[in-house]
């Protein structure tokens, strides 16, 4: 996949809604009802992070049983993780940063990649490698909406999905910016709500998120 095709494929996913929920799922049994609640609330794009042993099974379950969801993988740190997630059915991949090995793996992968950056130099380096849609992470800690706004003029070719420390109020500030495609956030699926199986509450939170911006 050439850089333009990768960019277009990623943007087509990220533009499906203003918020991509960042999901840390401990129990695969919750995967399908969680995803169905998200979709019912109007949130189709889901990032399942590789922070639990169940993550790949969660991706497989959602990919197989919730066709209206677009499930991706987050916290990808190695080429092996990227490949395993693609085989499990992930339709996009997200990383907290970018290494040379990950860049090379993403250039060869059919799965579009959203790499993380925290500085302008990192953004410029990734743009040279063909990646211009980026995750600012950890967004609030490294400058937040003010940083992204300040990058719009000198780096107009870069677009962002900021993630890290964002809540619904802060999300609105980011979504006003012309170089922000969407935001990532974990508030849509609080751990206690998921553990309780309160899928109606998840649906309500997803619906509110779908209306942001």
Secondary structure, DSSP 8 states (H G I E B T S, - for coil): --HHHHHHHHHHHHTT-SEEEEE--S-GGGHHHHHHHHHHTT--EEEEESSSTTHHHHHHHHHHH-TT-EEEEE---SHHHHHHHHHHT-SEEE-SS--HHHHHHHHH-SSEEE-EESSHHHHHHHHHTT--EEEETTHHHHTHHHHHHHHHHHTTT-EEEEESS--HHHHHHHHTSTTEEEEEESGGG-HHHHHHT-HHHHHHHHHHHHT--
